[in-house]
Amino acid sequence: ANQSMKAPASCLSIASLAFASAMIVVLTTHSTVAHEPSMSLLSSPVSRVGQMQRTSLPLSRTVRKPRSRCFANQPASSHDNLGRRQTMKGAGMLPVGLTLAQLLDFPNTQQAKASLLTAQQPVSDARELLRDSLPITNKPIRRIQKEIFTKITEAVRVPNVKMSEVQSAVSESQKVLAKDKPAIIKDVVGDAAKKDASATLAQIELKLNEFQEIIDKKDKQEIPIKQQEILSLVERIENDMIPSFPFKVPAEYASGPLLMGRAAVEMQVTCKSSSVTKGGKMKIVLDGYNAPVTAGNFLDLVKRKFYDGMPVQRADGFVVQSGDPGNKQTGFIDPNTKELRTVPLEIMVKGDKTPIYDATLDDVGRYKEVPNLPFNAFGTLAMARAEFEPNSASSQFFFLLKESELTPSGTNVLDGRYGVFGYITEGKELLKEVKQGDTIDYIKVISGSDNCKNCINENAVAAASEDVTVA
């Protein structure tokens, strides 16, 4: 047996089992039939399976019982294939990144050959995830982005900043600019944008020189500030490299609201029971390049003021969830069809040109692959849905309250199973204070409204409000 993988010497405690069950919680749409509270993450994962199936609440999942009561009695082979997704069968069973034994023994497995940990930690910065998912192929601008983000982020992560790595990132970026500036400008779309890109590259060059002064002074506090300034300029150029919407939405979904690009919305929340704040605002970027149907549906509901005044319906330390209108249906009733409007599960896999629709990555045998929009960042925004119905999402959404510090993209229980369509980019600290029963005062569009195709006209919302029914 691998000496670095030591099984616990004693049997699992109830607390350990509770922790393990909490780690494999899955989001489903909030049922309004019974109006029961969400199941506690510390509830028995087995005792309420029947109730889980009746109410479709956000639930804990059952886990397969180990062969013996003590993991100390497990054979060494039980640790083989660490990180391989296990498809567990039975009611409520889902594939997870680690077996229960491996999850609880994870601190002892970090040096295993098949460990999930990679040389670099997963990207958990929302802005970088959004930059990474842009549909562009220009290598020089991507090289600058990675030098400035990845190298410097790793360098400042340690207690004593690795100035040599910061220096390397700055020097390499300067070399790319000196050599490949024409290649960068070539991929920018439009004469006006090319002119702007040329000026932006000059600003990047200037800020890299300023960065050199920071390195010479060993000013650790200024490093993240200058890093973000440069990345914002890089992002401006990258956005101007997208010639048109990169793919055709399937015909069966093309008539609904579509976000053909990106948009930003502002959410204001009133916190009723927090001792820290009375509330505040968060900025959320919606990504239509990777989830046009899902993001378009949400943006249309924002324009309709559907979420204004709605309570937060779940806040359990794992997610913050809302969007349940609180009547007989669990979502938005289209005033034209008088029927529940739903959207398909929509997941863009890295390297693909179009999203996968109507199925999870497990369903199509691609469970090892990584979505363009992973559940990596605190404040990841996704749609809630019924447990066994991938196309049942309507209006209910959730924010993830975890960062993927240990588990790489594609290996956690949510990636490939739920449709991510955006990230909180500003004000995410507020999310920690949001509790069940707090109020979403409003969500409003602050940019990108014109990218929403087939969405309701905001100017017509007030006049048409009496025709909008939520049954």
Disulfide bonds with the S-S distance in Angstrom:
Cys11-Cys70 1.75
Cys452-Cys455 1.57
